[in-house]
């Protein structure tokens, strides 16, 4: 099971305020045939207005005892693995990385991080944790 990021509750509230509701917390993503062939993303959500609209969200707070670069390195690895498994076993359900506004405004503005996010076409949800509001949806899909 995944570790729970301490900002998860604030991010969930922010997403709920935009019409999403959590269907799975955590969300098991199939990667193999055996019963143990699963990895776990933080959330699967559906939108209140349509039953067809669903997303998977991986949450990263970027304030662990490790450096922001180490947290980013882990987040990118999880994001890519989850996205590929979702394509293979869950009909391409889209995945988003949810992160705090302060991390986006500081660390995510570096040239290296912007380059990686752009190259991998990562979808981001930027959340103002204090206001518990989504500040930006950044998607690579048109």
C-alpha positions as CSV (number, residue, x, y, z in Angstrom):
1,X,0.0,0.0,0.0
2,X,1.2,3.5,-0.7
3,X,2.3,5.9,1.9
4,X,-0.2,8.7,2.6
5,X,1.1,12.2,1.9
6,X,0.2,14.6,4.7
7,X,-1.4,17.1,2.3
8,X,-3.7,14.5,0.8
9,X,-6.8,15.6,2.7
10,X,-6.4,19.2,1.5
11,X,-5.9,18.0,-2.1
12,X,-9.0,15.8,-1.8
13,X,-11.1,18.7,-0.5
14,X,-9.9,20.9,-3.3
15,X,-10.8,18.3,-5.9
16,X,-14.2,17.7,-4.3
17,X,-14.9,21.4,-4.5
18,X,-14.4,21.2,-8.3
19,X,-17.0,18.4,-8.7
20,X,-14.8,15.3,-8.3
21,X,-15.5,12.5,-5.8
22,X,-13.1,9.8,-4.7
23,X,-14.1,6.3,-5.7
24,X,-10.9,4.6,-4.6
25,X,-8.3,5.6,-2.0
26,X,-5.9,4.0,-2.8
27,X,-6.5,2.8,-6.4
28,X,-5.1,-0.6,-7.3
29,X,-3.6,-0.7,-10.8
30,X,-3.2,-4.1,-12.3
31,X,0.2,-4.9,-13.6
32,X,0.2,-8.7,-13.8
33,X,-1.9,-11.8,-13.9
34,X,-1.4,-12.9,-10.3
35,X,-3.5,-11.6,-7.4
36,X,-0.4,-9.7,-6.1
37,X,0.2,-8.1,-9.5
38,X,-0.9,-4.6,-8.4
39,X,0.6,-1.2,-7.8
40,X,-1.2,1.5,-5.9
41,X,-1.8,5.1,-7.0
42,X,-3.3,7.5,-4.4
43,X,-6.8,8.1,-5.8
44,X,-9.3,7.3,-8.5
45,X,-11.9,10.0,-8.9
46,X,-15.1,10.5,-11.0
47,X,-16.8,13.7,-11.8
48,X,-20.3,14.4,-10.5
49,X,-21.6,15.7,-13.8
50,X,-20.6,12.7,-15.9
51,X,-20.2,9.0,-15.1
52,X,-17.7,8.6,-18.0
53,X,-15.2,11.1,-16.6
54,X,-12.6,9.5,-14.4
55,X,-9.0,10.2,-13.5
56,X,-6.3,8.8,-11.3
57,X,-4.3,11.1,-9.1
58,X,-0.9,10.7,-7.5
59,X,-0.3,13.1,-4.7
60,X,3.1,14.6,-3.8
61,X,3.6,17.2,-1.1
62,X,7.3,17.9,-1.8
63,X,8.2,18.6,1.8
64,X,9.7,15.3,3.0
65,X,13.0,15.0,4.7
66,X,14.5,14.3,1.3
67,X,15.3,17.0,-1.2
68,X,12.7,18.3,-3.7
69,X,14.7,16.7,-6.5
70,X,14.6,13.3,-4.8
71,X,10.8,13.7,-4.3
72,X,10.4,14.7,-8.0
73,X,12.6,11.8,-9.1
74,X,10.3,9.4,-7.2
75,X,7.1,11.2,-8.5
76,X,8.2,11.0,-12.1
77,X,9.0,7.3,-11.8
78,X,5.6,6.5,-10.2
79,X,3.8,8.7,-12.7
80,X,5.4,7.0,-15.8
81,X,4.9,3.4,-14.4
82,X,1.3,4.2,-13.4
83,X,0.5,5.8,-16.8
84,X,1.8,2.8,-18.7
85,X,0.0,0.3,-16.5
86,X,-3.3,2.3,-16.9
87,X,-2.8,2.2,-20.6
88,X,-2.3,-1.6,-20.6
89,X,-5.0,-2.6,-18.1
90,X,-7.4,0.3,-17.5
91,X,-8.3,1.6,-21.0
92,X,-5.9,4.5,-20.8
93,X,-7.4,6.2,-17.7
94,X,-5.6,9.5,-17.4
95,X,-3.3,10.2,-14.5
96,X,-2.5,13.5,-12.9
97,X,0.2,14.5,-10.4
98,X,-1.3,16.7,-7.7
99,X,1.1,19.0,-5.9
100,X,1.0,22.1,-3.7
101,X,1.0,25.6,-5.2
102,X,4.2,26.6,-3.3
103,X,6.1,23.6,-4.9
104,X,4.8,24.5,-8.3
105,X,5.7,28.2,-8.0
106,X,9.3,27.4,-6.8
107,X,10.7,24.0,-7.6
108,X,8.6,23.3,-10.7
109,X,9.8,26.5,-12.4
110,X,13.4,25.2,-12.7
111,X,14.5,24.5,-16.3
112,X,15.1,20.8,-15.5
113,X,11.7,20.2,-14.0
114,X,9.9,22.1,-16.7
115,X,11.8,20.1,-19.3
116,X,10.9,16.8,-17.8
117,X,7.2,17.7,-17.3
118,X,7.0,18.8,-20.9
119,X,8.9,15.9,-22.4
120,X,6.8,13.4,-20.5
121,X,3.6,15.3,-21.1
122,X,2.7,15.1,-17.5
123,X,-0.7,16.3,-16.3
124,X,-0.6,18.4,-13.2
125,X,-3.1,19.6,-10.6
126,X,-1.8,22.5,-8.6
127,X,-3.5,23.0,-5.3
128,X,-3.4,26.0,-2.9
129,X,-3.3,24.0,0.3
130,X,-4.2,26.9,2.6
131,X,-7.4,27.7,0.7
132,X,-8.0,24.0,-0.3
133,X,-8.6,25.1,-3.9
134,X,-7.3,23.9,-7.2
135,X,-5.2,26.8,-8.6
136,X,-4.4,25.2,-12.0
137,X,-5.1,22.1,-14.1
138,X,-2.1,21.7,-16.5
139,X,-2.9,19.0,-19.1
140,X,-0.9,17.8,-22.1
141,X,-4.0,16.7,-23.9
142,X,-5.7,19.1,-26.3
